[in-house]
Amino acid sequence: MVKEVEHMDPWNNTEYLPCQSKNEVPELSMLCAELSKIASYQFFAVAEYPVHICHHSLDKVSKYVDMTKMYPENENINEFPSQEQWALAEKNRGMKLEHSSSAFACNFRAILDILTKT
């Protein structure tokens, strides 16, 4: 079962990324073309408001890109928890965090952030 999941990992096997597949599905070609036009990275460079990024660098489902290093001139971008804090959490728990647990932590943090600001 694990080997099957690893084989279907789109970051290691691009055949499972519909917009990067060698056998592009005709029904998705227009969607893929539009998605390539609206990459969110461009918004981080010019963000004039706080952007809090919560993303574990070892996430196997959602690929990690360090926006703080990509756009060091924009002080509005920060990571919380930091990658060091993720590593400390893993050390304290004695296990590597999976996508579901790191996603839960990020969503929980966002909810707390919203609740404490209202």
RADA-V125232 format. One record per pair of residues at least 12 apart in sequence whose C-alpha atoms are under 6 Angstrom apart, sorted by the first residue. I is the first residue (numbers start at 0). GAP is how many residues later the second one is. Records with the same first field share a line. If there is no record, write none. Layout:
I: GAP + GAP
This chain:
18: 13
44: 26
48: 27
49: 26
50: 25 + 26
51: 26 + 27
52: 26
53: 25 + 26 + 52
58: 40
